[in-house]
Amino acid sequence: MQVHTHTFDVVVIGAGGAGLMAALYASRNQAKTAVISKLYPTRSHTGAAQGGIGAALGNLEEDHPEWHAFDTVKGSDYLGDQDAIEFMCYQAPEIVYELEHMGVPFDRTPDGRIMQRRFGGHTNNKTGKPVRRACHAADRTGHMILQTLYQQNLRQGTHFFNEFYVTDILFHEGRVAAVVAYELATGDLHVFHTKAAIIATGGWGQLWEVTSNAKTLTGDLPAVLLRRGLPLEDMEFFQFHPTGIFKLGILITEGVRGEGGVLINDLGERFMEKYAPTVKDLASRDVVSRAIYLEVKAGRGIGGGKYVYLDVRPETVNKYAKLDGRTNPDGTPYVVTEEILRKKLPDIIDFCKTYLGIDPMKEPIPVQPTAHYAMGGIPTTIKAEVIRDENNTVVPGLYAAGEVACVSVHGANRLGTNSLLDIVVFGKVAGKEAAAYAKQASLAPLPKDAADFTREQLERIKNGRGNERVAHIVAEMKEVMQEYVGVFRTEEGLDKALEKIRELKERFQHISITDKSSKYNLELMEAWEASNMLDLAEVTALSARNRTESRGAHWREDYPKRDDQNWLKHTLIWMENGKHRFAYKPVVITKWQPKERVY
Ligand SMILES: Cc1cc2nc3c(=O)[nH]c(=O)nc-3n(C[C@H](O)[C@H](O)[C@H](O)COP(=O)(O)OP(=O)(O)OC[C@H]3O[C@@H](n4cnc5c(N)ncnc54)[C@H](O)[C@@H]3O)c2cc1C
């Protein structure tokens, strides 16, 4: 493996919305900036985001950033840090207009303003009813944001290293010194000597069997940091989105329910009325996912199966809109036609045709909860600085933003549309902060053996002669994560999962791969990604077993109550010589004292 060396002020790892926003702002602030991405930038998962980006523009009805902030705090089950939440929600209108001015083609109201739709957990704080807060470009909002940010970076002269896998970060006396990457096309290693690094590598839904996440979301950088002695935060909180296509997990946006779609059980009941009488189908995701599981458990899944229906046929939408007394902003009754829905949800209609062979305008969609979003991740300050302990000690030169980071604006459960917002708001912060840091910092000395740890890991995989197959190990990991570290958890189940994961980690030492080539060796990289997933699966299950309460997306059947007395705090977990250690950080509360959540 040949080793190449580069020098930059700021290296951004990941080219999704968070990475591209960070790179844009670092470049604009005179930092020589590189973006390293294992995917071609516009293939990043941000491009799959459908429903919208949240901002209290109030374009169609009364709304306020304050309401947005409170909904986010409540949605987070009071685990979100309220200073960060307020910052994000007050920034939201400005940053949506900034995206608009960069070129994102948002849908429009008849009088030319940005169109907004309803989404789960976003409410009018006076009435408790859903509010139109999600700004959208049809059901391709993330695609439009990603393309726009990529174009802006090209114009700004950001350097791109595409199809490069970052495999390591090196530190000198505690501060960032270099980022190491593997180039897929050649098999060469690259050492990026840099003053600052921004991690923006997205989530890790691939730990589960049924997921909405792209194949590449394997949690590489969180695993790299664990190996380098840094902690991860709140790993027990992973969101299951209620409406994945049955068995496939492909996401059906909450926007479908925002437009009036309803969930229906085998008895034809709109069952969310029972679980969330005020907002019904638009309760927060943790609440809806549990409701679906409970319906299935009670034998009311469709035909007794493990799924329910999401019904967005115009006649169904109009029937329930009438029963709910739903109106348009001008007070007229809310009525949809097939034509309107086809315009608002083109991709969803397409997915259903392609993957299910059905037309959702004529038939209901079979859905089940799907592993969707990491609330936890790399702990950061509100300025996107990565911290190394419970006292918020900053790692100089290291930043994280987007889904991979835990700032924490989503706490125990994220509201829909708040991730696209998070990635642009905190991506921007990270870019500016890293550039400012790089301006006053010098390059840390580069160790001579910079690429050694990466070379060692990859050669061990390549030279393995054992009988174990990576694909089998990954499949078994996904199965136990789905079964025991999913929507409902118990100590017994989590112990089983941990036992299995540890067995799989052992078996991973005895893998072999068939492709020994150095060019485009995807099998090698998939094996390396599997090692990352196993480390993350273990810390996820450990953190879930450790938290003996139920909060947001973390539901313990053996501890079904939220326990603010003991657990109103963030978990930090370290991996040290194969052993794990916990510490805790208080939740930042500004003005909303924890209350019971009622939807
Ligand atoms: C189907 C779907 C629909 C969604 N819809 C919405 C929505 O409507 N509204 C909303 O707010 N949120 C939505 N979300 C969530 C939101 O889209 C994501 O949380 C967000 O886009 C993540 O952005 P990111 O920039 O953090 O990471 P990503 O966009 O996932 O990008 C990760 C980047 O990291 C790179 N990378 C990863 N590992 C490495 C490595 N080892 N080396 C180099 N590069 C690496 C990848 O190449 C990629 O460029 C949706 C998510 C999904 C899956």
The ligand as a MOL file (V3000), in Angstrom:
LIG
                    3D

  0  0  0     0  0            999 V3000
M  V30 BEGIN CTAB
M  V30 COUNTS 53 58 0 0 0
M  V30 BEGIN ATOM
M  V30 1 C -34.9850 7.6480 3.8930 0
M  V30 2 C -34.7280 8.7880 4.8140 0
M  V30 3 C -35.5720 9.8930 4.8050 0
M  V30 4 C -35.3440 10.9700 5.6670 0
M  V30 5 N -36.1880 12.0580 5.6290 0
M  V30 6 C -35.9190 13.1350 6.4340 0
M  V30 7 C -36.7180 14.3120 6.3590 0
M  V30 8 O -37.6500 14.4380 5.5650 0
M  V30 9 N -36.4280 15.3370 7.1850 0
M  V30 10 C -35.3840 15.2790 8.0840 0
M  V30 11 O -35.1640 16.2470 8.8040 0
M  V30 12 N -34.6110 14.1700 8.1520 0
M  V30 13 C -34.8450 13.1150 7.3410 0
M  V30 14 N -34.0350 11.9920 7.4270 0
M  V30 15 C -32.8360 12.0360 8.2740 0
M  V30 16 C -31.7450 12.8660 7.6030 0
M  V30 17 O -31.8610 12.7560 6.2150 0
M  V30 18 C -30.3580 12.4040 8.0080 0
M  V30 19 O -30.2750 12.2950 9.3970 0
M  V30 20 C -29.3350 13.4340 7.5310 0
M  V30 21 O -29.4940 13.6800 6.1550 0
M  V30 22 C -27.9200 13.0020 7.8340 0
M  V30 23 O -27.0460 13.9050 7.2230 0
M  V30 24 P -25.4950 13.8510 7.5070 0
M  V30 25 O -24.8900 14.9430 6.6940 0
M  V30 26 O -25.2610 13.8550 8.9560 0
M  V30 27 O -25.0300 12.4260 6.9490 0
M  V30 28 P -25.2680 11.6810 5.5360 0
M  V30 29 O -26.0870 12.4570 4.6020 0
M  V30 30 O -25.6960 10.3150 5.8670 0
M  V30 31 O -23.8180 11.6470 4.9210 0
M  V30 32 C -22.7930 10.8440 5.4720 0
M  V30 33 C -21.5220 11.0770 4.6760 0
M  V30 34 O -20.4480 10.4590 5.3520 0
M  V30 35 C -19.6340 9.7860 4.4440 0
M  V30 36 N -18.9180 8.7270 5.1700 0
M  V30 37 C -19.4100 7.8090 6.0340 0
M  V30 38 N -18.4290 7.0250 6.5080 0
M  V30 39 C -17.2890 7.4640 5.9420 0
M  V30 40 C -15.9260 7.0740 6.0100 0
M  V30 41 N -15.5250 6.0500 6.7550 0
M  V30 42 N -15.0300 7.7650 5.2730 0
M  V30 43 C -15.4010 8.7880 4.4730 0
M  V30 44 N -16.6760 9.1970 4.3660 0
M  V30 45 C -17.6000 8.5450 5.0980 0
M  V30 46 C -20.5540 9.3130 3.3500 0
M  V30 47 O -19.8520 9.1500 2.1410 0
M  V30 48 C -21.5370 10.4880 3.2710 0
M  V30 49 O -21.0480 11.4670 2.3830 0
M  V30 50 C -34.2480 10.9230 6.5610 0
M  V30 51 C -33.4010 9.8210 6.5680 0
M  V30 52 C -33.6480 8.7540 5.7280 0
M  V30 53 C -32.7420 7.5680 5.8090 0
M  V30 END ATOM
M  V30 BEGIN BOND
M  V30 1 1 1 2
M  V30 2 1 2 3
M  V30 3 2 2 52
M  V30 4 2 3 4
M  V30 5 1 4 5
M  V30 6 1 4 50
M  V30 7 2 5 6
M  V30 8 1 6 7
M  V30 9 1 6 13
M  V30 10 2 7 8
M  V30 11 1 7 9
M  V30 12 1 9 10
M  V30 13 2 10 11
M  V30 14 1 10 12
M  V30 15 2 12 13
M  V30 16 1 13 14
M  V30 17 1 14 15
M  V30 18 1 14 50
M  V30 19 1 15 16
M  V30 20 1 16 17
M  V30 21 1 16 18
M  V30 22 1 18 19
M  V30 23 1 18 20
M  V30 24 1 20 21
M  V30 25 1 20 22
M  V30 26 1 22 23
M  V30 27 1 23 24
M  V30 28 2 24 25
M  V30 29 1 24 26
M  V30 30 1 24 27
M  V30 31 1 27 28
M  V30 32 2 28 29
M  V30 33 1 28 30
M  V30 34 1 28 31
M  V30 35 1 31 32
M  V30 36 1 32 33
M  V30 37 1 33 34
M  V30 38 1 33 48
M  V30 39 1 34 35
M  V30 40 1 35 36
M  V30 41 1 35 46
M  V30 42 1 36 37
M  V30 43 1 36 45
M  V30 44 2 37 38
M  V30 45 1 38 39
M  V30 46 1 39 40
M  V30 47 2 39 45
M  V30 48 1 40 41
M  V30 49 2 40 42
M  V30 50 1 42 43
M  V30 51 2 43 44
M  V30 52 1 44 45
M  V30 53 1 46 47
M  V30 54 1 46 48
M  V30 55 1 48 49
M  V30 56 2 50 51
M  V30 57 1 51 52
M  V30 58 1 52 53
M  V30 END BOND
M  V30 END CTAB
M  END
